[in-house]
């Protein structure tokens, strides 16, 4: 994962219905990871974002900027 992709924001929360941790990308709200621990969920979400960003680059699609780098 390059440094740009690593600056995306994530929300990690417990999902009691499935008794799993969920990590959801702020910039890619349809992408999330699940895990037995918060770290597992975050790792999975980051990997999914990395694959998605790479695919978007290859397809010439616009890639969202990390929230933290946006000028208000």
Biopython code that builds the backbone (N, CA, C, O; Angstrom):
import numpy as np
from Bio.PDB.StructureBuilder import StructureBuilder

atoms = [
    (1, "UNK", "N", (0.854, -1.176, 0.000)),
    (1, "UNK", "CA", (0.000, 0.000, 0.000)),
    (1, "UNK", "C", (0.897, 1.234, 0.000)),
    (1, "UNK", "O", (1.835, 1.332, 0.791)),
    (2, "UNK", "N", (0.597, 2.179, -0.899)),
    (2, "UNK", "CA", (1.418, 3.376, -0.895)),
    (2, "UNK", "C", (0.927, 4.356, 0.159)),
    (2, "UNK", "O", (-0.153, 4.188, 0.726)),
    (3, "UNK", "N", (1.745, 5.397, 0.418)),
    (3, "UNK", "CA", (1.418, 6.330, 1.494)),
    (3, "UNK", "C", (0.097, 7.049, 1.253)),
    (3, "UNK", "O", (-0.636, 7.304, 2.208)),
    (4, "UNK", "N", (-0.228, 7.383, 0.009)),
    (4, "UNK", "CA", (-1.489, 8.069, -0.286)),
    (4, "UNK", "C", (-2.677, 7.200, 0.121)),
    (4, "UNK", "O", (-3.614, 7.688, 0.753)),
    (5, "UNK", "N", (-2.641, 5.929, -0.233)),
    (5, "UNK", "CA", (-3.738, 5.026, 0.098)),
    (5, "UNK", "C", (-3.850, 4.809, 1.606)),
    (5, "UNK", "O", (-4.942, 4.561, 2.118)),
    (6, "UNK", "N", (-2.739, 4.900, 2.310)),
    (6, "UNK", "CA", (-2.722, 4.640, 3.736)),
    (6, "UNK", "C", (-3.290, 5.804, 4.548)),
    (6, "UNK", "O", (-3.493, 5.662, 5.754)),
    (7, "UNK", "N", (-3.552, 6.948, 3.918)),
    (7, "UNK", "CA", (-4.070, 8.105, 4.642)),
    (7, "UNK", "C", (-5.593, 8.158, 4.669)),
    (7, "UNK", "O", (-6.159, 9.135, 5.160)),
    (8, "UNK", "N", (-6.255, 7.161, 4.167)),
    (8, "UNK", "CA", (-7.706, 7.143, 4.217)),
    (8, "UNK", "C", (-8.166, 6.926, 5.651)),
    (8, "UNK", "O", (-7.460, 6.323, 6.460)),
    (9, "UNK", "N", (-9.356, 7.425, 5.952)),
    (9, "UNK", "CA", (-9.904, 7.294, 7.295)),
    (9, "UNK", "C", (-10.801, 6.072, 7.409)),
    (9, "UNK", "O", (-11.410, 5.635, 6.432)),
    (10, "UNK", "N", (-10.871, 5.536, 8.604)),
    (10, "UNK", "CA", (-11.685, 4.350, 8.858)),
    (10, "UNK", "C", (-12.438, 4.518, 10.169)),
    (10, "UNK", "O", (-11.964, 5.170, 11.099)),
    (11, "UNK", "N", (-13.587, 3.933, 10.220)),
    (11, "UNK", "CA", (-14.366, 3.857, 11.437)),
    (11, "UNK", "C", (-14.425, 2.375, 11.803)),
    (11, "UNK", "O", (-14.776, 1.535, 10.974)),
    (12, "UNK", "N", (-14.082, 2.067, 13.043)),
    (12, "UNK", "CA", (-14.090, 0.665, 13.490)),
    (12, "UNK", "C", (-15.106, 0.549, 14.620)),
    (12, "UNK", "O", (-15.067, 1.311, 15.586)),
    (13, "UNK", "N", (-16.010, -0.408, 14.486)),
    (13, "UNK", "CA", (-17.054, -0.553, 15.490)),
    (13, "UNK", "C", (-17.469, -2.011, 15.642)),
    (13, "UNK", "O", (-17.257, -2.834, 14.751)),
    (14, "UNK", "N", (-18.059, -2.305, 16.783)),
    (14, "UNK", "CA", (-18.551, -3.643, 17.107)),
    (14, "UNK", "C", (-19.943, -3.800, 16.525)),
    (14, "UNK", "O", (-20.783, -2.913, 16.673)),
    (15, "UNK", "N", (-20.195, -4.928, 15.861)),
    (15, "UNK", "CA", (-21.497, -5.237, 15.285)),
    (15, "UNK", "C", (-22.071, -6.415, 16.058)),
    (15, "UNK", "O", (-21.724, -7.563, 15.780)),
    (16, "UNK", "N", (-22.948, -6.146, 17.029)),
    (16, "UNK", "CA", (-23.422, -7.207, 17.914)),
    (16, "UNK", "C", (-24.235, -8.299, 17.220)),
    (16, "UNK", "O", (-24.194, -9.452, 17.648)),
    (17, "UNK", "N", (-24.969, -7.965, 16.164)),
    (17, "UNK", "CA", (-25.790, -8.968, 15.480)),
    (17, "UNK", "C", (-24.962, -10.134, 14.943)),
    (17, "UNK", "O", (-25.411, -11.280, 14.933)),
    (18, "UNK", "N", (-23.748, -9.822, 14.498)),
    (18, "UNK", "CA", (-22.866, -10.867, 13.966)),
    (18, "UNK", "C", (-21.697, -11.167, 14.902)),
    (18, "UNK", "O", (-20.864, -12.024, 14.609)),
    (19, "UNK", "N", (-21.643, -10.454, 16.034)),
    (19, "UNK", "CA", (-20.548, -10.605, 17.002)),
    (19, "UNK", "C", (-19.188, -10.483, 16.312)),
    (19, "UNK", "O", (-18.297, -11.308, 16.514)),
    (20, "UNK", "N", (-19.047, -9.423, 15.482)),
    (20, "UNK", "CA", (-17.800, -9.179, 14.756)),
    (20, "UNK", "C", (-17.472, -7.695, 14.790)),
    (20, "UNK", "O", (-18.351, -6.854, 14.982)),
    (21, "UNK", "N", (-16.208, -7.388, 14.604)),
    (21, "UNK", "CA", (-15.772, -6.011, 14.435)),
    (21, "UNK", "C", (-15.879, -5.651, 12.960)),
    (21, "UNK", "O", (-15.601, -6.474, 12.088)),
    (22, "UNK", "N", (-16.287, -4.408, 12.687)),
    (22, "UNK", "CA", (-16.421, -3.894, 11.330)),
    (22, "UNK", "C", (-15.530, -2.665, 11.207)),
    (22, "UNK", "O", (-15.517, -1.811, 12.093)),
    (23, "UNK", "N", (-14.794, -2.576, 10.122)),
    (23, "UNK", "CA", (-14.017, -1.377, 9.802)),
    (23, "UNK", "C", (-14.534, -0.879, 8.460)),
    (23, "UNK", "O", (-14.526, -1.608, 7.468)),
    (24, "UNK", "N", (-14.983, 0.374, 8.442)),
    (24, "UNK", "CA", (-15.554, 0.935, 7.226)),
    (24, "UNK", "C", (-14.731, 2.140, 6.797)),
    (24, "UNK", "O", (-14.365, 2.983, 7.617)),
    (25, "UNK", "N", (-14.447, 2.208, 5.512)),
    (25, "UNK", "CA", (-13.706, 3.335, 4.962)),
    (25, "UNK", "C", (-14.597, 4.567, 4.913)),
    (25, "UNK", "O", (-15.751, 4.486, 4.491)),
    (26, "UNK", "N", (-14.069, 5.700, 5.340)),
    (26, "UNK", "CA", (-14.817, 6.954, 5.287)),
    (26, "UNK", "C", (-14.965, 7.421, 3.836)),
    (26, "UNK", "O", (-16.041, 7.856, 3.425)),
    (27, "UNK", "N", (-13.896, 7.330, 3.078)),
    (27, "UNK", "CA", (-13.917, 7.801, 1.695)),
    (27, "UNK", "C", (-14.579, 6.813, 0.738)),
    (27, "UNK", "O", (-15.041, 7.199, -0.336)),
    (28, "UNK", "N", (-14.623, 5.561, 1.119)),
    (28, "UNK", "CA", (-15.248, 4.502, 0.318)),
    (28, "UNK", "C", (-16.289, 3.807, 1.195)),
    (28, "UNK", "O", (-16.054, 2.680, 1.630)),
    (29, "UNK", "N", (-17.429, 4.439, 1.467)),
    (29, "UNK", "CA", (-18.381, 3.895, 2.440)),
    (29, "UNK", "C", (-18.953, 2.523, 2.082)),
    (29, "UNK", "O", (-19.492, 1.833, 2.947)),
    (30, "UNK", "N", (-18.842, 2.129, 0.834)),
    (30, "UNK", "CA", (-19.354, 0.802, 0.472)),
    (30, "UNK", "C", (-18.326, -0.295, 0.742)),
    (30, "UNK", "O", (-18.624, -1.478, 0.580)),
    (31, "UNK", "N", (-17.121, 0.092, 1.150)),
    (31, "UNK", "CA", (-16.062, -0.891, 1.418)),
    (31, "UNK", "C", (-15.862, -1.043, 2.920)),
    (31, "UNK", "O", (-15.757, -0.059, 3.653)),
    (32, "UNK", "N", (-15.812, -2.283, 3.356)),
    (32, "UNK", "CA", (-15.585, -2.532, 4.776)),
    (32, "UNK", "C", (-14.884, -3.865, 4.956)),
    (32, "UNK", "O", (-14.866, -4.714, 4.065)),
    (33, "UNK", "N", (-14.312, -4.019, 6.130)),
    (33, "UNK", "CA", (-13.675, -5.278, 6.495)),
    (33, "UNK", "C", (-14.285, -5.776, 7.786)),
    (33, "UNK", "O", (-14.821, -4.994, 8.572)),
    (34, "UNK", "N", (-14.207, -7.066, 8.005)),
    (34, "UNK", "CA", (-14.722, -7.661, 9.235)),
    (34, "UNK", "C", (-13.621, -8.476, 9.897)),
    (34, "UNK", "O", (-12.703, -8.956, 9.230)),
    (35, "UNK", "N", (-13.717, -8.626, 11.193)),
    (35, "UNK", "CA", (-12.721, -9.422, 11.891)),
    (35, "UNK", "C", (-13.136, -9.730, 13.308)),
    (35, "UNK", "O", (-14.086, -9.155, 13.839)),
    (36, "UNK", "N", (-12.408, -10.643, 13.909)),
    (36, "UNK", "CA", (-12.660, -11.010, 15.292)),
    (36, "UNK", "C", (-12.085, -9.975, 16.256)),
    (36, "UNK", "O", (-12.469, -9.927, 17.425)),
    (37, "UNK", "N", (-11.160, -9.146, 15.758)),
    (37, "UNK", "CA", (-10.590, -8.060, 16.557)),
    (37, "UNK", "C", (-10.681, -6.775, 15.732)),
    (37, "UNK", "O", (-10.836, -6.832, 14.512)),
    (38, "UNK", "N", (-10.584, -5.612, 16.395)),
    (38, "UNK", "CA", (-10.581, -4.364, 15.637)),
    (38, "UNK", "C", (-9.426, -4.303, 14.632)),
    (38, "UNK", "O", (-9.592, -3.818, 13.513)),
    (39, "UNK", "N", (-8.264, -4.796, 15.041)),
    (39, "UNK", "CA", (-7.102, -4.781, 14.144)),
    (39, "UNK", "C", (-7.324, -5.656, 12.912)),
    (39, "UNK", "O", (-6.938, -5.277, 11.806)),
    (40, "UNK", "N", (-7.944, -6.823, 13.096)),
    (40, "UNK", "CA", (-8.228, -7.706, 11.960)),
    (40, "UNK", "C", (-9.177, -7.030, 10.969)),
    (40, "UNK", "O", (-8.978, -7.097, 9.756)),
    (41, "UNK", "N", (-10.209, -6.381, 11.504)),
    (41, "UNK", "CA", (-11.181, -5.707, 10.641)),
    (41, "UNK", "C", (-10.526, -4.558, 9.883)),
    (41, "UNK", "O", (-10.771, -4.377, 8.691)),
    (42, "UNK", "N", (-9.693, -3.783, 10.573)),
    (42, "UNK", "CA", (-9.018, -2.657, 9.934)),
    (42, "UNK", "C", (-8.047, -3.136, 8.864)),
    (42, "UNK", "O", (-7.970, -2.546, 7.786)),
    (43, "UNK", "N", (-7.314, -4.190, 9.149)),
    (43, "UNK", "CA", (-6.378, -4.731, 8.166)),
    (43, "UNK", "C", (-7.123, -5.159, 6.900)),
    (43, "UNK", "O", (-6.682, -4.868, 5.788)),
    (44, "UNK", "N", (-8.247, -5.847, 7.072)),
    (44, "UNK", "CA", (-9.024, -6.301, 5.919)),
    (44, "UNK", "C", (-9.575, -5.113, 5.125)),
    (44, "UNK", "O", (-9.531, -5.112, 3.895)),
    (45, "UNK", "N", (-10.091, -4.105, 5.829)),
    (45, "UNK", "CA", (-10.632, -2.931, 5.149)),
    (45, "UNK", "C", (-9.544, -2.214, 4.360)),
    (45, "UNK", "O", (-9.780, -1.797, 3.227)),
    (46, "UNK", "N", (-8.363, -2.067, 4.938)),
    (46, "UNK", "CA", (-7.255, -1.399, 4.238)),
    (46, "UNK", "C", (-6.863, -2.176, 2.984)),
    (46, "UNK", "O", (-6.584, -1.579, 1.944)),
    (47, "UNK", "N", (-6.841, -3.494, 3.078)),
    (47, "UNK", "CA", (-6.501, -4.314, 1.909)),
    (47, "UNK", "C", (-7.550, -4.152, 0.807)),
    (47, "UNK", "O", (-7.206, -4.078, -0.373)),
    (48, "UNK", "N", (-8.816, -4.098, 1.187)),
    (48, "UNK", "CA", (-9.894, -3.931, 0.209)),
    (48, "UNK", "C", (-9.792, -2.565, -0.463)),
    (48, "UNK", "O", (-9.987, -2.454, -1.674)),
    (49, "UNK", "N", (-9.491, -1.533, 0.307)),
    (49, "UNK", "CA", (-9.328, -0.194, -0.267)),
    (49, "UNK", "C", (-8.141, -0.180, -1.221)),
    (49, "UNK", "O", (-8.221, 0.400, -2.304)),
    (50, "UNK", "N", (-7.048, -0.811, -0.828)),
    (50, "UNK", "CA", (-5.861, -0.856, -1.680)),
    (50, "UNK", "C", (-6.189, -1.494, -3.031)),
    (50, "UNK", "O", (-5.817, -0.957, -4.074)),
    (51, "UNK", "N", (-6.869, -2.614, -3.019)),
    (51, "UNK", "CA", (-7.237, -3.299, -4.261)),
    (51, "UNK", "C", (-8.177, -2.425, -5.094)),
    (51, "UNK", "O", (-8.039, -2.347, -6.314)),
    (52, "UNK", "N", (-9.113, -1.782, -4.445)),
    (52, "UNK", "CA", (-10.066, -0.926, -5.152)),
    (52, "UNK", "C", (-9.377, 0.276, -5.782)),
    (52, "UNK", "O", (-9.664, 0.624, -6.928)),
    (53, "UNK", "N", (-8.478, 0.911, -5.052)),
    (53, "UNK", "CA", (-7.755, 2.064, -5.590)),
    (53, "UNK", "C", (-6.907, 1.636, -6.785)),
    (53, "UNK", "O", (-6.866, 2.335, -7.798)),
    (54, "UNK", "N", (-6.240, 0.507, -6.676)),
    (54, "UNK", "CA", (-5.423, 0.017, -7.797)),
    (54, "UNK", "C", (-6.295, -0.228, -9.027)),
    (54, "UNK", "O", (-5.913, 0.129, -10.141)),
    (55, "UNK", "N", (-7.443, -0.825, -8.831)),
    (55, "UNK", "CA", (-8.367, -1.084, -9.932)),
    (55, "UNK", "C", (-8.859, 0.222, -10.556)),
    (55, "UNK", "O", (-8.951, 0.341, -11.778)),
    (56, "UNK", "N", (-9.174, 1.195, -9.705)),
    (56, "UNK", "CA", (-9.631, 2.492, -10.200)),
    (56, "UNK", "C", (-8.543, 3.178, -11.016)),
    (56, "UNK", "O", (-8.826, 3.790, -12.045)),
    (57, "UNK", "N", (-7.291, 3.075, -10.555)),
    (57, "UNK", "CA", (-6.169, 3.647, -11.305)),
    (57, "UNK", "C", (-6.059, 2.995, -12.676)),
    (57, "UNK", "O", (-5.918, 3.682, -13.688)),
    (58, "UNK", "N", (-6.124, 1.679, -12.706)),
    (58, "UNK", "CA", (-6.008, 0.943, -13.969)),
    (58, "UNK", "C", (-7.142, 1.280, -14.933)),
    (58, "UNK", "O", (-6.950, 1.276, -16.149)),
    (59, "UNK", "N", (-8.317, 1.571, -14.390)),
    (59, "UNK", "CA", (-9.480, 1.888, -15.220)),
    (59, "UNK", "C", (-9.608, 3.377, -15.519)),
    (59, "UNK", "O", (-10.536, 3.792, -16.213)),
    (60, "UNK", "N", (-8.683, 4.184, -15.002)),
    (60, "UNK", "CA", (-8.714, 5.615, -15.250)),
    (60, "UNK", "C", (-9.840, 6.344, -14.529)),
    (60, "UNK", "O", (-10.246, 7.429, -14.945)),
    (61, "UNK", "N", (-10.343, 5.756, -13.458)),
    (61, "UNK", "CA", (-11.425, 6.370, -12.693)),
    (61, "UNK", "C", (-10.858, 7.364, -11.676)),
    (61, "UNK", "O", (-9.731, 7.203, -11.208)),
    (62, "UNK", "N", (-11.636, 8.383, -11.340)),
    (62, "UNK", "CA", (-11.172, 9.317, -10.303)),
    (62, "UNK", "C", (-11.106, 8.624, -8.944)),
    (62, "UNK", "O", (-11.965, 7.813, -8.599)),
    (63, "UNK", "N", (-10.088, 8.953, -8.200)),
    (63, "UNK", "CA", (-9.871, 8.328, -6.898)),
    (63, "UNK", "C", (-10.105, 9.376, -5.813)),
    (63, "UNK", "O", (-9.512, 10.454, -5.861)),
    (64, "UNK", "N", (-10.957, 9.077, -4.838)),
    (64, "UNK", "CA", (-11.215, 10.048, -3.775)),
    (64, "UNK", "C", (-9.943, 10.403, -3.011)),
    (64, "UNK", "O", (-9.092, 9.553, -2.748)),
    (65, "UNK", "N", (-9.841, 11.673, -2.668)),
    (65, "UNK", "CA", (-8.722, 12.120, -1.826)),
    (65, "UNK", "C", (-9.062, 11.786, -0.383)),
    (65, "UNK", "O", (-10.231, 11.790, 0.001)),
    (66, "UNK", "N", (-8.033, 11.493, 0.423)),
    (66, "UNK", "CA", (-8.296, 11.270, 1.842)),
    (66, "UNK", "C", (-8.955, 12.497, 2.470)),
    (66, "UNK", "O", (-8.590, 13.629, 2.151)),
    (67, "UNK", "N", (-9.905, 12.280, 3.347)),
    (67, "UNK", "CA", (-10.605, 13.384, 4.010)),
    (67, "UNK", "C", (-9.612, 14.341, 4.651)),
    (67, "UNK", "O", (-9.782, 15.557, 4.565)),
    (68, "UNK", "N", (-8.584, 13.815, 5.289)),
    (68, "UNK", "CA", (-7.614, 14.640, 5.998)),
    (68, "UNK", "C", (-6.844, 15.585, 5.073)),
    (68, "UNK", "O", (-6.301, 16.585, 5.544)),
    (69, "UNK", "N", (-6.783, 15.297, 3.777)),
    (69, "UNK", "CA", (-6.027, 16.158, 2.864)),
    (69, "UNK", "C", (-6.908, 17.139, 2.100)),
    (69, "UNK", "O", (-6.406, 17.930, 1.301)),
    (70, "UNK", "N", (-8.214, 17.093, 2.338)),
    (70, "UNK", "CA", (-9.133, 17.996, 1.639)),
    (70, "UNK", "C", (-9.093, 19.380, 2.273)),
    (70, "UNK", "O", (-9.049, 19.527, 3.494)),
    (71, "UNK", "N", (-9.110, 20.373, 1.418)),
    (71, "UNK", "CA", (-9.131, 21.756, 1.877)),
    (71, "UNK", "C", (-10.582, 22.187, 2.033)),
    (71, "UNK", "O", (-11.398, 22.003, 1.130)),
    (72, "UNK", "N", (-10.888, 22.754, 3.172)),
    (72, "UNK", "CA", (-12.264, 23.185, 3.445)),
    (72, "UNK", "C", (-12.438, 24.629, 3.060)),
    (72, "UNK", "O", (-13.528, 25.181, 3.213)),
]
sb = StructureBuilder()
sb.init_structure("model")
sb.init_model(0)
sb.init_chain("A")
sb.init_seg("    ")
for serial, (resi, resn, name, xyz) in enumerate(atoms, 1):
    if name == "N":
        sb.init_residue(resn, " ", resi, " ")
    sb.init_atom(name, np.array(xyz, "f"), 0.0, 1.0, " ", f" {name:<3s}", serial, name[0])
structure = sb.get_structure()
